[in-house]
Amino acid sequence: MKNRLPAGYAKLLADLKKRIRNARVRVAISANRELILLYWEIGRMILKRQKEEGWGSKVIDRLAKDLKQEFPDMKGFSSRNLKYMRAFAEAYPDRKFVQQAAAQIPWFHHCTILDKVKTHAERTWYIQQAIEHGWSRNVLVHQIEGGLYHRKGKAITNFNSTLPSPQSDLAQEVLKNPYVFDFLGLTEDIRERELEKRLIGRIRDFLLELGVGFAFVGSQVHIEVGGEDFYLDLLFYHLKLRCYVVIELKTSAFKPEYAGKMNFYLSAVDDLLRHPDDKPSIGIILCKSRNKIIVEYALRDTTKPIGVSSYRLTRALPEDIKGSLPSVEDLERELESG
């Protein structure tokens, strides 16, 4: 037949599509890197002039007008954006850092970080996390407003004595304290089963709060031990840790017997569900509150890796302050105006 495609055409087409897509990604990354470096250079030059010659904001306003007149087809030369460039250069004076790290995330990510994060160490951490996990602007805002930097790795655990290094360090970093479940819209008075059902109903938000790497396996997962039935509140698998993660929800303060029950569950999961290539299963006990000393005593001689964290149903950020922060949409409209 005249229109019959030659052998191997489908494979050739698939290979070409893959190459073109990869090239487009590389071009986009390269373009973003050049834009970030350009903005940093502009900010550095403005900063230098201001320090040496005492330039004020009116000069920046005039500079914005002249640049937009010279480059009418280019966005990003508003007065406010020029001020962001200056702040960007001031926040990251090291060109090497800008080239190697800062240039890997989009400009609006940087504007968000400059607005919402005040210390250099915290800003650098959010940049690195955004690169590692490919956060969108909305996810970045969510993590900053949720105070992830201050919650990461803050669970009380026995990982140092129950897991080998570096598995113990990685597992510690995965856990937070407290976990924030404000997306549920619940009050403090709630039963454990209802909390579990609500979390499963908002599984995408729950996974976002748990962090990268968690894969949902099931709720009320049945296991049989000694002819009796037991049910795990929530079961996950962590792709980076390569292990099962059992989560028990408690709507009361932590009690020592919770650790014993979790130790039992982890023994059962390791025996009944764990693959030979999997790492030891980890338990997370999520309580309404916890007493640090009681938790440490309860975990001291426990043989299985367990972490204890608290949770909040509402975010700590006051509504009046939260409402005064610019949204991503507000920021974008302002930067692209004019």
C-alpha positions in Angstrom: 0.0 0.0 0.0 1.2 3.5 -0.9 0.3 5.1 2.4 1.8 2.3 4.6 4.3 3.6 7.0 7.8 2.1 7.0 8.9 -0.3 9.8 10.3 1.6 12.7 8.4 4.8 12.0 6.5 4.7 15.2 9.7 4.3 17.3 11.3 7.1 15.3 8.3 9.4 16.0 8.3 8.6 19.7 12.1 9.2 20.0 11.7 12.6 18.1 8.9 13.7 20.4 10.9 12.8 23.4 13.9 14.7 22.1 11.8 17.8 21.3 10.1 17.8 24.6 13.5 17.5 26.4 14.9 20.3 24.3 12.0 22.5 25.1 12.5 21.9 28.8 16.2 22.7 28.5 15.4 25.9 26.5 12.9 27.0 29.2 15.4 26.3 32.0 18.1 28.2 30.1 15.8 31.1 29.5 14.8 31.3 33.1 18.5 31.2 34.2 19.3 34.0 31.9 16.4 36.1 33.1 17.2 35.6 36.8 20.9 36.6 36.1 19.7 39.6 34.2 17.4 40.7 37.0 20.2 40.1 39.5 22.6 42.3 37.5 20.0 45.0 37.2 19.4 44.9 40.9 23.1 44.9 41.7 23.7 48.0 39.5 20.7 49.9 41.1 22.0 48.9 44.6 25.5 50.1 43.8 24.2 53.4 42.5 22.0 53.9 45.5 24.9 53.3 47.8 27.4 55.4 46.0 25.2 58.3 44.7 22.2 58.2 47.0 19.6 57.3 44.4 16.0 57.5 45.7 12.8 55.7 44.6 12.0 58.5 42.1 15.0 57.6 40.1 13.8 53.9 40.0 10.4 55.2 38.8 12.0 57.1 36.0 14.3 54.1 35.1 11.2 51.9 34.9 9.5 54.3 32.5 12.6 54.6 30.3 13.2 50.9 30.1 9.5 50.1 29.2 9.7 52.8 26.5 12.9 51.2 25.1 11.6 47.6 25.4 7.8 47.8 25.0 7.5 44.1 24.2 9.2 43.0 27.4 7.4 42.7 30.7 9.0 42.9 34.1 10.3 46.5 34.1 7.7 48.0 36.4 9.0 50.2 39.2 7.9 47.6 41.7 9.7 44.8 39.9 12.9 46.9 39.7 12.7 47.2 43.5 12.3 43.4 43.7 15.5 43.1 41.6 17.3 45.4 44.0 16.1 43.4 47.0 17.1 40.2 45.2 20.6 41.4 44.6 20.9 42.6 48.2 19.6 39.3 49.6 22.0 37.2 47.5 25.2 39.1 47.0 27.1 35.9 45.9 26.9 35.6 42.1 27.9 32.0 42.3 24.9 31.1 44.5 22.6 32.9 42.1 24.1 31.0 39.1 24.0 27.6 40.7 20.9 27.6 42.9 18.7 30.7 42.7 18.6 30.7 38.9 16.9 27.3 39.0 13.5 28.5 40.1 11.2 31.1 38.5 11.3 34.8 39.3 7.9 34.9 41.0 9.1 32.2 43.4 11.8 34.6 44.4 9.4 37.5 44.8 7.3 35.3 47.1 10.3 34.3 49.2 11.6 37.9 49.4 8.1 39.0 50.6 7.4 36.2 53.1 10.7 35.0 54.4 13.1 37.3 56.4 16.3 35.4 57.2 19.0 34.4 54.7 19.2 30.8 56.0 15.4 30.3 55.7 15.3 31.8 52.2 18.1 29.6 51.0 16.4 26.5 52.5 13.1 27.3 50.6 15.0 27.8 47.4 16.7 24.4 47.8 13.5 22.7 48.7 11.7 24.3 45.7 14.4 23.0 43.4 14.5 19.5 44.9 10.7 19.0 44.9 9.7 21.1 41.9 7.2 23.2 43.9 4.7 25.4 42.1 4.2 29.0 43.3 1.1 27.9 45.2 2.8 25.0 46.9 5.7 27.3 47.8 3.3 29.8 49.4 1.5 27.0 51.2 4.8 25.7 52.7 6.0 29.1 53.7 2.7 30.2 55.3 2.6 26.8 57.1 6.0 27.4 58.6 7.5 24.2 57.1 11.1 25.4 57.8 10.4 25.6 61.5 8.4 22.2 61.7 10.7 20.0 59.6 12.5 17.3 61.6 10.9 18.4 64.9 9.1 15.1 65.9 10.3 13.3 68.9 11.7 9.9 67.8 13.9 7.0 68.7 15.3 6.7 65.2 19.0 7.1 66.3 18.8 3.9 68.3 16.5 1.9 66.0 17.6 2.8 62.5 21.1 2.7 60.9 22.7 5.9 59.7 22.0 7.6 57.3 18.5 6.1 57.3 17.9 7.5 60.7 18.8 11.1 59.7 16.7 10.9 56.6 13.7 9.5 58.5 14.0 12.3 61.1 13.9 14.9 58.4 10.8 13.4 56.9 8.7 14.0 60.1 7.4 17.3 61.2 5.9 18.8 64.4 3.2 20.0 64.5 1.3 18.8 61.4 -1.3 21.4 60.3 -4.7 20.2 59.1 -6.3 23.5 58.7 -7.6 22.4 55.2 -10.2 20.2 57.0 -12.1 23.2 58.5 -12.7 21.3 61.8 -12.9 22.4 65.4 -11.0 20.9 68.2 -13.8 18.6 69.3 -13.6 15.6 67.0 -13.4 11.9 67.3 -10.5 9.9 65.9 -12.6 8.0 63.3 -14.1 11.2 62.0 -10.6 12.8 61.7 -9.4 9.8 59.8 -12.3 9.9 57.4 -11.8 13.7 56.8 -8.1 13.2 56.1 -8.8 10.4 53.6 -11.5 12.6 52.0 -8.8 15.3 51.4 -6.0 12.9 50.6 -4.2 15.3 48.2 -4.0 18.0 50.9 -3.0 15.4 53.5 -0.2 14.1 51.2 1.0 17.6 50.6 1.2 18.2 54.4 2.9 14.9 55.0 5.5 15.8 52.4 7.2 14.5 49.3 7.6 10.7 49.0 4.4 9.4 50.8 2.3 7.1 48.8 -1.1 6.2 50.3 -1.7 2.5 50.8 -5.0 2.4 52.7 -7.0 3.2 55.8 -8.2 0.7 58.5 -5.8 -1.8 56.9 -6.6 -5.3 58.2 -3.9 -7.5 59.7 -4.4 -10.8 61.5 -2.2 -11.8 64.4 -2.7 -14.9 66.5 -6.2 -15.4 65.0 -7.3 -12.0 66.0 -8.1 -9.0 63.8 -6.4 -5.6 64.0 -6.7 -2.5 61.9 -4.1 0.1 61.1 -5.5 3.7 61.0 -3.5 4.7 58.0 -0.8 2.9 56.0 1.6 4.6 53.6 4.7 3.7 51.8 7.6 6.2 51.6 9.3 6.0 48.2 12.6 7.6 49.4 12.9 5.8 52.7 11.8 2.5 51.0 9.6 1.5 53.9 6.0 1.2 55.1 4.9 4.1 57.4 2.1 3.3 59.9 0.2 6.4 61.2 -2.0 6.2 64.2 -4.3 9.1 65.0 -5.1 10.1 68.5 -7.4 13.0 69.5 -6.0 13.1 73.0 -2.7 13.9 74.5 0.0 11.3 74.1 -0.1 8.3 76.5 2.8 5.8 77.0 0.6 2.8 76.0 0.3 4.3 72.5 4.0 3.5 71.9 3.5 -0.2 72.9 0.6 -0.6 70.5 2.6 1.0 67.7 5.5 -1.2 68.4 3.2 -4.2 68.1 1.8 -2.9 64.8 5.2 -2.4 63.3 6.3 -5.9 64.2 3.2 -7.3 62.5 3.7 -5.1 59.3 7.4 -6.1 59.1 6.4 -9.8 59.3 3.2 -9.8 57.2 3.6 -6.9 54.6 7.3 -6.0 54.3 9.2 -7.1 51.3 12.8 -8.5 51.9 14.2 -5.4 50.0 12.2 -2.9 52.2 13.7 -1.0 55.0 12.3 -1.4 58.6 8.8 0.0 58.9 8.3 3.3 60.7 5.5 4.4 62.9 4.1 7.9 63.4 1.8 8.6 66.3 -0.2 11.8 65.7 -1.7 13.2 68.9 -3.6 16.4 69.9 -0.7 17.2 72.2 2.4 15.6 73.7 4.6 15.9 76.8 8.2 15.8 75.6 9.5 13.9 78.7 6.7 11.4 78.7 7.3 10.7 75.0 11.0 10.2 75.5 10.5 7.8 78.4 7.9 5.8 76.4 10.3 5.5 73.4 13.5 4.9 75.2 13.5 1.1 75.3 11.1 0.6 72.3 12.7 -1.6 69.6 10.8 -0.3 66.6 11.4 3.1 65.0 8.6 5.4 66.2 8.0 9.2 66.0 5.5 11.2 67.9 4.1 14.5 66.6 1.2 16.7 67.5 -1.2 18.2 65.0 -3.2 21.4 64.7 -6.6 21.8 63.1 -6.0 25.6 62.6 -2.9 27.4 61.5 -1.2 29.6 64.0 -0.9 32.6 61.7 -3.5 35.2 62.9 -6.2 36.0 60.3 -5.5 39.7 60.4 -1.8 39.2 59.6 -2.6 36.4 57.1 -5.1 38.7 55.3 -2.5 41.5 54.9 0.0 39.3 53.0 -0.2 39.6 49.2 -1.4 36.6 47.3 0.5 35.1 44.4 -2.2 36.5 42.1 -1.8 40.0 43.5 1.9 39.8 43.2 1.8 38.6 39.6 -0.7 41.3 38.6 1.5 44.0 40.1 4.7 42.8 38.5 3.1 42.5 35.1 1.3 45.8 35.2 2.4 48.5 32.9 
